[in-house]
């Protein structure tokens, strides 16, 4: 069976990394799987760029430009929404014509237009769409927050400067409705949280919606000798180390302000901690902590397993997230995790078993979680439970078998 993955990127961003990991998992399961991307940044021979580079860049700026103009020349929320008004004509590619299954991933910012999605469905190909955020079933937003307009047809979008009954979110929502009617889609959500939200949208009605987690290579992300790793990295062996990692450390959506406040609360009782901040803008972020903090800057993917192993705790105070790769990676390394009760995070962290789930946007509870995991809980038990959770639910083999059933069901049921 030939499977064609479609993604904007191959290794940039959590969704792209998850897509590439799944590509490798399906290849290991015996599938002839390849991936077409708008921008190829890695060196995988089974991943190839589609379209002309200059045209692809123009598509990206065209879409962002329309949003920018529509929002009265404001950059606010510029990347919180996508309108998919342009994209690569993938249906003309030989790889598309040869594919038995077309597997969509995160396809925004000039990869696929809504029109092209309709043409993919009209081709009669079996289509699976892994949802890495809410965009496939909303009008234009990637995360709706407290808004439930996607459950009845978007309008009055809070991401727009001029929200109205028939604003940009409404028109794109209707475009999606028309496109999705041209075929059948099996939507796969990376978390049960996202699955339940997707089922509330009229855009998924008449289509199949299931939940399948992202996979991880447990032979790359695995426990190592903590002290040896710390000595190699020049980190102290006599302090508890807390790791925070994000592509952009200062990203408000990643909840860094709550972690900084939690550090202030913990500092009133303890001073034997070291925070590590991984990601761009880390220096300015690290300076705001009340306890000793080091910025590592950008960390290459190949070096992340060592960083997770160096830490006693990984914390992700994210305010909106699906199924964070970072939690999965940390747990695979035997590092317990701390996060807010939001999105798919409570599905990954089992409270007081392999980490701590704090009340949403509650810096005090986040501080309580820091104290409990680092100074009260049994570190060995947390570590063992974290690794076990990954081995039971997120290995490449486990996830590939679930997608194998989805592919076979789609073909047998003619979906």
Buried (B, 14 or more C-beta within 10 A) or exposed (E): BEBBBBBBBBBBBBBBBBBBBBBBBBBBBEBBBBBBBBBBEBEBEBBBBBBEEEEBBBBBEEBBEBBBEBBEEEEEBEEBBBBBBBBBBBBEBEBBEEBBBBBBBBBBBBBBBBBBBBBBBEBEBBBBBBBBBBBBBBBBBBBBEEBEBBBEBBBBBBBBEEBEEEBBBBBBBBBBBEBBEBBBBBBBBBBBBBBEBBBBBBBBEEBBBBBBBBBBBBEBBBBBEBEEBBEEBEBEEEBBBBBBBBBBBBBEBBBBBBBBBBBBBBBEEEEEBBBBBBBBBBEEBBEBBBBBBBBBEEBEEEEBBBBBBBBBBBBBBBBBBBBBBBBBBBBBBBBBBBBBBBBBBBBBBBEBBBBBBBBBBBBEBBBBBBBBBBBEBEBEEBBBBBBBBBBEBBBBEBBBEBBBEBBEBBEEEEB
